[in-house]
């Protein structure tokens, strides 16, 4: 990594921390703000959450192409300005229409930030440093979200609209501060498609869909996000309250345990996974999450004491956090290594699109199951977790040696990308 790449990477990490810190102020309180503080009801609050997902699904296909043509930095700056406008508007909105429009702007901006920042990390890292860079990104995101949420919880007052307006204003200020920080970044040269004909956008997607390893990774990614992130604030929390009798304070403790596990374990886990096959690391995550779902089953169906049920439920979230820490230096670098030269932005956007689909479908499926059909809920997601292991091992058969074991690239100048066969590498 050159000195210029290192300087750019430091600013990117600061940007990740600032954006997560700003989001942490409002994300935990969005439902309460819309439904109760603004008095717009549960239906409008539910629509706001849906608008976030819909806005992301609309903009992400265009974001990937824009990143490829213009580079990630201009796209990121535009997304940050849009998110800042959306956040400030949401804090001032008093009607349902204004809230929904503001949420659409905020959701679209947030969605585009993810692949833009990921592509910047790819452009400013090498095969040797990429896993550590993405691990640092995930660590800072969780630290920022947790810190922002903790401070926001001390500032918020459900009897005063102005306290929520302050939270959204702080979030907007963080995005604008991030604009100032990222505007100073000097990105290293990377291939761009400047003069491609209009039909090349379709050709790019066709090429992506023709990459069988990338398609399998997207299927695997959908299951990963559906079975974990898509359940945190919907099915799993409903299951904990209804089946295990978990109090709201214990639910907060469980979420804190998840974040704490990630923050504490991230770099210890990184040393473990750096010398393991990526496909087997992901398969191991599936097994860890299977244990997490068995633990959740004991919490809600084990007929133990309230204390044992609470301990088991908190342990479930901690086990999920351990799996997340293993995924952060594994999946995102793999997406980058599968992308042909110059198309990392499109591949990052495609994977972000899959993530948003899973986050939209996950709560819709898991919420009713977790609240009403407790045994079926645990069994269903236990099967999904085991399915992660199966899909990961099948994906491993499609990866080149360097894509599955990136440390092999250190001894050769040949780095396989975009599904191309590696040259004369040891199995």
C-alpha atoms as one frame of an Amber mdcrd trajectory, in Angstrom:
protein
   0.000   0.000   0.000   1.410   3.406  -0.983   1.539   6.423   1.315  -1.244
   8.092  -0.703  -3.451   5.002  -0.377  -2.805   4.918   3.370  -3.741   8.592
   3.777  -6.926   8.084   1.776  -7.813   4.968   3.774  -7.496   6.853   7.079
  -9.997   9.442   5.876 -12.324   6.711   4.647 -12.275   5.079   8.080 -12.999
   8.438   9.716 -15.898   8.780   7.288 -17.295   5.372   8.212 -17.133   6.238
  11.901 -18.809   9.626  11.429 -21.648   8.268   9.279 -22.359   5.452  11.750
 -22.145   7.870  14.684 -24.737  10.120  13.044 -27.063   7.229  12.239 -26.808
   5.947  15.797 -28.513   9.100  17.081 -31.770   8.400  15.220 -32.069   4.758
  14.122 -33.209   3.358  17.512 -35.834   6.077  17.958 -37.295   6.453  14.458
 -40.436   4.408  15.118 -41.187   6.187  18.402 -40.583   9.582  16.789 -43.025
   9.055  13.916 -45.709   7.053  15.717 -45.812   8.786  19.099 -43.915  12.049
  19.176 -45.319  13.298  15.872 -48.597  11.478  16.560 -48.799   9.960  13.070
 -49.588   6.438  14.238 -48.091   2.976  13.871 -49.111   2.620  10.232 -47.199
   5.714   9.137 -44.199   4.612  11.192 -44.311   1.242   9.462 -44.519   2.948
   6.082 -41.453   5.034   6.919 -39.445   1.864   7.552 -40.750   0.422   4.278
 -39.829   3.623   2.407 -36.216   3.226   3.529 -36.095  -0.204   1.895 -37.947
   0.857  -1.263 -35.753   3.922  -1.772 -32.644   1.754  -1.493 -33.980  -0.777
  -3.996 -34.699   2.015  -6.487 -31.372   3.855  -6.330 -28.847   1.028  -5.907
 -28.956  -0.274  -9.516 -28.188   3.264 -10.754 -25.587   3.857  -8.038 -23.414
   1.002  -9.233 -23.274   2.336 -12.761 -22.556   5.878 -11.522 -19.674   4.633
  -9.374 -18.176   2.794 -12.348 -18.469   5.806 -14.665 -17.672   8.682 -12.294
 -15.786   7.071  -9.461 -16.969   6.424  -5.882 -16.013   9.804  -4.366 -18.397
  12.080  -6.356 -21.215   9.576  -5.848 -20.509   9.446  -2.113 -20.532  13.239
  -1.773 -23.884  13.477  -3.596 -25.316  10.721  -1.373 -24.129  12.483   1.784
 -25.760  15.768   0.789 -29.022  13.944   0.000 -28.903  12.110   3.336 -28.216
  15.352   5.224 -31.211  17.048   3.574 -33.378  14.017   4.350 -32.286  13.852
   8.001 -32.862  17.550   8.676 -36.214  17.473   6.856 -37.294  14.445   8.868
 -36.538  16.263  12.108 -38.733  19.190  11.017 -41.521  17.240   9.269 -44.932
  17.398  10.877 -47.171  15.686   8.317 -47.217  12.124   7.014 -46.357  13.217
   3.469 -43.365  15.271   4.630 -42.117  12.438   6.829 -42.338   9.909   3.987
 -40.577  12.184   1.472 -37.827  12.950   3.983 -37.414   9.254   4.771 -37.087
   8.515   1.043 -34.252  11.048   0.684 -32.495   9.790   3.819 -32.925   6.141
   2.825 -31.631   6.713  -0.706 -28.596   8.598   0.568 -27.772   5.965   3.178
 -28.112   3.151   0.643 -25.692   4.719  -1.845 -23.092   5.438   0.862 -22.494
   1.715   1.429 -21.240   0.649  -2.034 -19.458   3.979  -2.562 -17.435   3.627
   0.652 -16.820  -0.076  -0.051 -15.481   0.741  -3.511 -13.210   3.421  -2.045
 -11.813   0.821   0.351 -11.189  -1.522  -2.592  -9.413   1.233  -4.553  -7.221
   2.168  -1.560  -6.228  -1.360  -0.496  -4.309  -4.311  -1.831  -5.052  -8.027
  -1.662  -2.871  -8.188   1.464  -4.593  -5.342   3.315  -8.202  -5.596   2.125
  -9.528  -7.985   4.777  -8.083  -5.854   7.583  -9.507  -2.696   5.979 -13.030
  -4.117   5.854 -12.706  -5.449   9.394 -11.760  -1.939  10.537 -14.753  -0.527
   8.659 -17.145  -2.924  10.409 -15.561  -2.257  13.800 -15.906   1.514  13.400
 -19.475   1.231  12.133 -20.580  -0.705  15.197 -18.611   1.498  17.560 -20.131
   4.600  15.947 -23.671   3.241  16.013 -23.367   2.178  19.640 -21.844   5.463
  20.771 -24.366   7.555  18.851 -27.256   5.532  20.216 -25.974   5.829  23.775
 -25.589   9.620  23.562 -28.898   9.990  21.726 -30.666   8.052  24.449 -29.583
  10.660  27.003 -30.679  13.570  24.803 -34.072  12.315  23.715 -37.298  13.133
  25.542 -40.557  11.753  24.164 -42.472  14.712  25.626 -40.458  17.243  23.591
 -40.423  17.274  19.793 -37.434  19.607  19.916 -35.244  16.887  21.439 -35.850
  14.692  18.390 -35.283  17.629  16.061 -31.908  18.018  17.756 -31.058  14.365
  17.104 -31.852  14.648  13.389 -29.932  17.922  13.193 -26.884  16.209  14.714
 -27.235  13.397  12.183 -27.387  15.905   9.313 -24.361  17.736  10.723 -22.390
  14.465  10.798 -23.159  13.865   7.121 -22.080  17.399   6.205 -18.932  17.064
   8.300 -18.251  13.869   6.406 -18.625  15.784   3.125 -15.857  18.137   4.281
 -13.613  15.230   5.349 -14.130  13.181   2.185 -13.657  16.169  -0.097 -10.009
  16.172   0.989  -9.464  12.547  -0.076  -7.142  12.036  -3.031  -8.128   8.722
  -4.524  -5.501   6.636  -6.339  -6.080   6.086 -10.047  -8.379   3.175 -10.852
 -10.046   2.145 -14.112 -13.228   4.008 -15.039 -15.635   3.568 -17.897 -15.948
   7.098 -19.254 -16.847   6.678 -22.889 -18.820   3.468 -22.828 -21.925   3.347
 -25.037 -25.372   3.511 -23.462 -26.034  -0.202 -23.932 -22.974  -1.071 -21.835
 -25.042  -0.692 -18.658 -27.074  -3.732 -19.684 -23.882  -5.466 -20.763 -22.406
  -4.833 -17.305 -25.349  -6.475 -15.564 -25.284  -9.333 -18.073 -21.614  -9.855
 -17.333 -22.302  -9.842 -13.598 -25.123 -12.386 -13.940 -22.833 -14.509 -16.078
 -20.319 -14.708 -13.233 -21.572 -17.885 -11.573 -19.454 -17.386  -8.458 -20.876
 -13.875  -7.949 -24.427 -15.128  -8.437 -23.849 -17.856  -5.853 -22.336 -15.300
  -3.480 -25.419 -13.086  -3.896 -27.702 -16.033  -3.073 -25.542 -16.798  -0.048
 -25.590 -13.114   0.942 -29.381 -13.017   0.800 -29.606 -15.997   3.169 -26.990
 -14.463   5.492 -28.805 -11.149   5.830 -32.255 -12.762   5.909 -31.328 -15.166
   8.702 -29.462 -12.643  10.874 -29.848  -8.904  10.299 -33.405  -9.283   9.007
 -34.439 -10.770  12.370 -32.735  -8.526  14.923 -35.422  -5.869  15.312 -38.418
  -7.907  14.136 -38.795 -11.662  14.515 -36.117 -12.314  17.101 -37.165  -9.468
  19.374 -40.842 -10.494  19.030 -39.901 -14.091  19.829 -37.909 -12.978  22.873
 -40.787 -10.959  24.291 -43.613 -13.388  23.473 -41.973 -16.815  23.898 -39.148
 -16.172  26.352 -40.812 -13.394  28.368 -37.813 -11.099  27.883 -38.224  -7.576
  29.245 -37.516  -4.532  27.091 -34.463  -3.747  29.206 -33.131  -7.278  28.645
 -33.726  -6.830  24.927 -31.570  -3.714  25.062 -28.911  -5.706  26.924 -28.987
  -8.346  24.181 -28.452  -5.729  21.465 -25.613  -4.250  23.504 -24.062  -7.729
  23.848 -24.117  -8.076  20.066 -22.271  -4.782  19.567 -19.843  -5.487  22.422
 -18.958  -8.887  20.971 -18.160  -7.296  17.594 -16.063  -4.510  19.120 -14.135
  -6.847  21.424 -13.691  -9.820  19.095 -13.201  -8.179  15.695  -9.413  -8.096
  15.501  -8.867 -11.315  17.428 -11.191 -13.011  14.939  -9.376 -11.311  12.059
  -6.107 -13.055  12.954  -7.977 -16.365  12.911  -9.757 -15.944   9.569  -6.894
 -14.359   7.604  -5.248 -17.769   7.073  -8.437 -19.766   6.503 -10.362 -20.417
   3.315 -13.046 -17.796   2.925 -15.672 -20.378   1.999 -14.947 -22.394   5.135
 -15.027 -19.293   7.343 -18.519 -18.486   6.023 -19.541 -22.128   6.523 -18.314
 -21.840  10.111 -20.498 -18.757  10.600 -23.506 -20.836   9.556 -22.692 -23.388
  12.259 -22.194 -20.678  14.906 -25.551 -19.158  13.997 -27.158 -22.599  14.155
 -25.935 -22.811  17.756 -27.341 -19.314  18.297 -30.776 -20.420  17.125 -30.624
 -23.531  19.328 -29.794 -21.221  22.246 -32.748 -19.016  21.307 -34.899 -22.150
  21.228 -33.874 -22.956  24.784 -34.633 -19.381  25.867 -38.210 -19.503  24.594
 -39.101 -23.200  24.665 -36.845 -24.669  27.351 -39.142 -24.010  30.339 -36.239
 -22.793  32.433 -36.203 -19.914  34.884 -36.597 -16.312  33.763 -32.937 -15.692
  34.531 -31.778 -18.667  32.442 -34.034 -17.634  29.555 -32.652 -14.094  29.654
 -29.053 -15.340  29.754 -29.708 -17.634  26.803 -31.355 -14.864  24.813 -28.467
 -12.447  25.442 -26.054 -15.229  24.441 -27.959 -15.628  21.166 -27.221 -12.041
  20.193 -23.583 -12.405  21.285 -23.173 -15.487  19.086 -24.620 -13.580  16.161
 -22.051 -10.861  16.825 -19.216 -13.412  16.719 -20.425 -14.586  13.309 -20.688
 -11.010  12.062 -17.101 -10.325  13.125 -16.000 -13.329  11.055 -17.957 -12.191
   8.001 -16.739  -8.579   7.859 -13.172  -9.389   6.682 -14.424 -12.196   4.447
 -17.492 -11.370   2.358 -16.829  -7.766   1.266 -13.247  -8.490   0.101 -14.571
 -11.517  -1.777 -17.064  -9.316  -3.652 -14.149  -7.074  -4.640 -12.020 -10.000
  -5.805 -14.859 -11.375  -7.942 -15.337  -8.022  -9.710 -13.541  -7.525 -13.044
 -11.141  -4.578 -13.178 -13.052  -1.277 -13.018 -16.413  -2.813 -12.047 -16.033
  -3.025  -8.258 -18.659  -0.294  -7.819 -21.272  -2.224  -9.770 -20.548  -5.454
  -7.920 -20.660  -3.681  -4.525 -23.983  -2.079  -5.477 -25.410  -5.420  -6.614
 -24.460  -7.030  -3.305 -25.905  -4.060  -1.388 -29.122  -4.517  -3.396 -29.284
  -8.171  -2.313 -28.764  -7.061   1.289 -31.633  -4.576   1.083 -33.943  -7.222
  -0.387 -33.128  -9.548   2.502 -33.666  -6.767   5.051 -37.055  -6.003   3.477
 -38.237  -9.619   3.319 -36.726 -10.790   6.613 -38.936  -8.784   8.996 -42.060
  -9.500   6.937 -41.484 -13.259   7.280 -39.845 -13.426  10.679 -42.081 -10.965
  12.537 -45.336 -13.004  12.426 -43.485 -16.309  12.950 -41.520 -15.003  15.914
 -44.606 -13.540  17.579 -47.007 -16.461  17.063 -45.365 -19.717  15.873 -42.396
 -19.979  18.181 -41.222 -23.533  17.479 -41.602 -23.123  13.727 -39.713 -19.821
  13.874 -36.653 -21.335  15.549 -36.710 -24.433  13.332 -36.994 -22.344  10.154
 -33.997 -20.169  10.896 -31.990 -23.097  12.236 -32.418 -24.665   8.778 -31.449
 -21.362   7.108 -28.269 -21.203   9.202 -27.287 -24.733   8.223 -28.108 -23.754
   4.647 -25.467 -20.996   4.926 -22.832 -23.666   5.559 -23.964 -25.745   2.599
 -24.085 -22.759   0.238 -20.651 -21.553   1.407 -19.022 -24.916   0.717 -20.641
 -25.047  -2.735 -19.392 -21.517  -3.432 -15.879 -22.609  -2.504 -15.862 -25.000
  -5.457 -16.435 -22.055  -7.841 -13.712 -19.819  -6.435 -10.175 -19.718  -7.739
  -7.410 -20.597  -5.243  -6.547 -16.900  -4.702 -10.174 -15.861  -4.265 -10.711
 -18.501  -1.574  -7.223 -18.203  -0.033  -6.063 -14.643  -0.720  -2.755 -15.063
   1.124  -1.556 -17.144  -1.878  -1.354 -13.898  -3.870   1.559 -12.714  -1.732
   3.909 -15.108  -3.455   2.847 -14.350  -7.024   2.038 -11.379  -9.205  -1.007
 -13.171 -10.596  -4.188 -12.255  -8.734  -7.343 -13.905 -10.056 -10.249 -11.522
 -10.437 -13.691 -11.748 -11.927 -13.746 -15.535 -11.856 -10.671 -15.969 -14.081
  -8.600 -19.081 -13.372  -5.488 -18.566 -11.302  -2.144 -19.521 -12.796  -0.186
 -22.376 -11.316  -1.134 -21.857  -7.697  -0.920 -24.631  -5.191  -4.207 -26.163
  -4.212
